[in-house]
Amino acid sequence: MLIEFSGFSFQYNALEKPTLHDINLTISRGEKILILGPSGSGKSTLGSCLNGLIPHASKGTISGTLKIAGRDVSQFEMKDYTEQLGTVLQDTDNQFVGLSIGEDIAFALENQLVNNADMCTIVRDTAAMVNLDSMLSHSPHELSGGQKQRVSLAGILVDDVDILLFDEPLAALDPKTSQSTIEIIDKLHVEHGKTIIIIEHRLEDVLYRQVDRIILMDKGRVVADMTPDALLASPLLSQHGIREPLYLSALKSAGCEILENQHCANLDAMPLAAFKDSIERWFENQSHQIPRTNNKQILCIDALSFSYDGETNALADVSFIVKKGEMLSILGKNGSGKSTLSKLIMGVCEPDTGSIHVGDEDLSGLSIFERSQRVGVVMQNPNHMISHHMIFDEVAFGLRNQGVDESVVVEKVAEVLSLCGLYKYRNWPINTLSYGQKKRVTIASILALTPDILILDEPTAGQDYENYTAMMRFIKQLNEEQGVTVIIISHDLHLVLQYTSRSIVMADSKVIADAAMTDIFSTPDVLGQANLTTTSLYELAVRLGIDDTNNFMQHFIAQEQISAQRTELKTEQETKS
C-alpha cells in the first residue's frame, strides 16, 4: 500500500477533543480518491497529516500509525513528505513564492541546485502540462482563479512526486474552469500514473471525471469507503449533510428508485429510459407560481466603467437595476468583473464613469463606513475581511462601531452565530477555524448589521451543504420577512437555482444577459459565453425529451422548497418534543 492509516487519531493542542478518531484507511499506488465530508469532519486535518503540516506546523497528540510508501511518518522530516507528496492548497495566493509564473515553477529546482539549462527545459515542459507555457513571464497574482490553481499545480509537478493532494481545488472556480481543472487532474492520473487525493465539497463537479473511491468522513471518523455508484445509491449523502448531484435529486423527487448497478455517478451512463414515465408524471403535476414583484427600485447601476490600469476595462458600461426585496444572482466567469462591481459598490474603488444609487442616494458622496450602513458586502476571501483575533469580537465589531449598547451586541451576535452554525465557537480564536468556517464568520458579521442590501460574493466557497443551507435559510428569511434585498455573486449553479429568481450574466466586463434565472439556464449559448455550463438538471430534461426545460427546472425548484419546508417543520417539532 502506498498510504496506510492504522488506528490513527489526532488531537490539536488547542482543542479538548480529538479531531481524528481511529482512522483505518489504505490507498494504493495509482488510485484516484475523493475525500468528502461536511465542515469539521476532519478531512482537511487528514490532508495535513499526509503532507506533514501535522505535526511539523500544527502541533498535537498522535496515536496509531501512518505509513507512506512503507515508511512510518513518525520518523519523517518535512523534506521526506515533500519528496513523496505535493499539495495544491485551497488558498493559492499563500502558495506563491515567485514574481512570475516561471520563477514560481522554478523555485523547487533552484533549491535543488539544478543547473540553468536543465531548469529552463523542466520549467517549460511542466508549464506545458498545465497549459501555461505561453504565460511564464506573467505574475501569478494577476491571474484568474483557475490559472492560479494551475500555477500551484505546476510548482509541485517539477518535483515529480508520486502523490498529488488537492485541498478544495474548485472552491473559487467558475464551472467551465472547474471542468478544465478536473480534466488536468484526470490527465495526471491516467497519463502520468499519479496517485490523486482530492478533498472537496463539490461532489458533482469532481465526478465530471471518474474517481475510484470516495472516502466519506464525519465527526473525525471514516463513515464510508465506497465506489461512487454505491455511495450515490445509498442514503449516506443526505444523512451526513452532503449535497447530491442535481439530476439525482430530480429523479428521487419524481419517486424513482436509484440502484448501484444503474451507474448513478454518471448521468451519461444511466438507463434514463427506465425513469421516463415517472418523470413525466411528476412533471405533469407542476404548479405555476407567479413570482413576487416590487416596483420600488433600491439599487441602480448606471453606465459603470472602471479600469485598474487605465488601459483595460474591468467593467465596461455596465447598467442594471435591482428592485427592493429581490433575490438575484450575478453570474460570470473568473475575471468577468463581478467582484470588481462589488468593490465599486463598497467604495474600495471609484468608477471611471457612471454612477451607483441606493434608493435616491448617490453613493459617490458617502464614505466606506457610511455605505456599509446601507449595503453589506461579504467578500469572496474571508481573510480579506477579518480584523480581530476572536470570533465574538469580529462579529461584534460593526455593532460596537455604531455605538450599540453592549447587552444588545451580545444578544445580536449570539443570534447570528447560532443561525450561521458558529455559536459553540464564539469564544474561539479565528485562526483555529477552517476556510469555510471563516467564511461564515464574515457573513455573520455583516448580517449582524441588518443592511438594506446584502451582497454575497461566492457564499458557498469552502462551505458544506448543511451549513450553507442553514445560513441561506436565514438569509431567505431576512429577504421575505424584513425585505432585505439579496444579491448573490456565485459560480455555484445549484445555489443560484435554489435561491434566486433572476440572473444577470457578465462576460468580458459587460452584461450579456438579464433575465429570469430559469430562462438563463435554458440558454446554453449565453452560459457558454460566461464560462458557465448547463446544469445536470437541464441535461436530464433534454435527455428525457422534455422540451420545456424552463418549466421543468421551475417545478424542481418548487418541489425542493416544499421538501425543505417540510424538513424544517419536522426538525422544529422534534426539537419541541
C-alpha positions, 0 to 999 in steps of 0.5 A: 500500500502506498498510504496506510492509516492504522488506528490513527487519531489526532488531537490539536493542542488547542482543542479538548477533543480529538479531531481524528478518531481511529482512522483505518484507511489504505490507498494504493499506488495509482488510485484516484480518491475523493475525500468528502465530508461536511465542515469539521469532519476532519478531512482537511486535518487528514490532508495535513497529516499526509503532507506533514503540516501535522505535526511539523506546523500544527502541533498535537497528540498522535496515536496509531500509525501512518505509513507512506510508501512503507515508511512510518511518518513518525520518523519523517522530516518535512523534506521526506513528505515533500519528496513523496507528496505535493499539495495544491492548497485551497488558498493559492495566493499563500502558495506563491513564492515567485514574481512570475509564473516561471520563477514560481515553477522554478523555485523547487529546482533552484533549491535543488541546485539544478543547473540553468539549462536543465531548469529552463527545459523542466520549467517549460515542459511542466508549464506545458502540462498545465497549459501555461507555457505561453504565460511564464513571464506573467505574475501569478497574482494577476491571474484568474482563479483557475490559472492560479490553481494551475500555477500551484499545480505546476510548482509541485509537478517539477518535483515529480512526486508520486502523490498529488493532494488537492485541498478544495481545488474548485472552491473559487472556480467558475464551472467551465474552469472547474471542468478544465481543472478536473480534466488536468487532474484526470490527465495526471492520473491516467497519463502520468500514473499519479496517485490523486487525493482530492478533498472537496465539497463539490461532489458533482463537479469532481465526478465530471471525471471518474474517481475510484473511491470516495472516502466519506468522513464525519465527526473525525471518523471514516463513515464510508469507503465506497465506489461512487455508484454505491455511495450515490445509491445509498442514503449516506449523502443526505444523512451526513449533510452532503449535497447530491448531484442535481439530476439525482435529486430530480429523479428521487423527487419524481419517486424513482428508485436509484440502484448501484448497478444503474451507474448513478455517478454518471448521468451519461451512463444511466438507463434514463429510459427506465425513469421516463414515465415517472418523470413525466408524471411528476412533471405533469403535476407542476404548479405555476407560481407567479413570482413576487414583484416590487416596483420600488427600485433600491439599487441602480447601476448606471453606465459603470466603467472602471479600469485598474490600469487605465488601459483595460476595462474591468467593467465596461458600461455596465447598467442594471437595476435591482428592485427592493426585496429581490433575490438575484444572482450575478453570474460570470466567469473568473475575471468577468468583473463581478467582484470588481462591481462589488468593490465599486459598490463598497467604495474600495474603488471609484468608477471611471464613469457612471454612477451607483444609487441606493434608493435616491442616494448617490453613493459617490458622496458617502464614505466606506463606513457610511455605505456599509450602513446601507449595503453589506458586502461579504467578500469572496476571501474571508481573510480579506475581511477579518480584523480581530483575533476572536470570533465574538469580537469580529462579529461584534465589531460593526455593532460596537462601531455604531455605538450599540449598547453592549447587552444588545451586541451580545444578544445580536451576535449570539443570534447570528452565530447560532443561525450561521452554525458558529455559536459553540465557537464564539469564544474561539480564536479565528485562526483555529477555524477552517476556510469555510468556517471563516467564511461564515464568520464574515457573513455573520458579521455583516448580517449582524448589521441588518443592511438594506442590501446584502451582497454575497460574493461566492457564499458557498466557497469552502462551505458544506451543504448543511451549513450553507443551507442553514445560513441561506435559510436565514438569509431567505428569511431576512429577504421575505420577512424584513425585505432585505434585498439579496444579491448573490455573486456565485459560480455555484449553479445549484445555489443560484437555482435554489435561491434566486429568481433572476440572473444577470450574466457578465462576460468580458466586463459587460452584461450579456444577459438579464433575465429570469434565472430559469430562462438563463439556464435554458440558454446554453449559448449565453452560459457558454459565453460566461464560462458557465455550463448547463446544469445536470438538471437541464441535461436530464430534461433534454435527455428525457425529451422534455422540451420545456426545460424552463418549466421543468427546472421551475417545478424542481425548484418548487418541489425542493422548497416544499421538501425543505419546508417540510424538513424544517417543520419536522426538525422544529417539532422534534426539537419541541418534543 
